[in-house]
Amino acid sequence: MEPSELRLGQELAALGLHNELERSLSAINAVQAELDAITATVVSPDRLIKVTIGAHGDIRELEFDPDVFRTQDPQELAAAILATLSEASTAIAGKIAARYDDLAERLS
């Protein structure tokens, strides 16, 4: 094989890898954009607290039914908020895992 043919083969191989890298980066960027937009909203069992969190665990919304301040003392309210946040965190983790599973499937 002549050097020019070898060089052409290497360039084509590198181009193939480059295309694969571009495809992978595009898929990763798409998943990242999806993750930035993902939220999970959970309502407490007594329907007095509603929490929405983002993919990074950031609290996007926290709503209280006005009755929550009449029916729960501060310790109960704090425990209910934490339980609702924990449930929202579990929900968002499931959504994130699904997106990464989709990414792994796209890349394989």
Helices and strands as residue ranges (DSSP letters): H 3-37, E 39-43, E 49-54, E 59-64, H 68-71, H 74-107
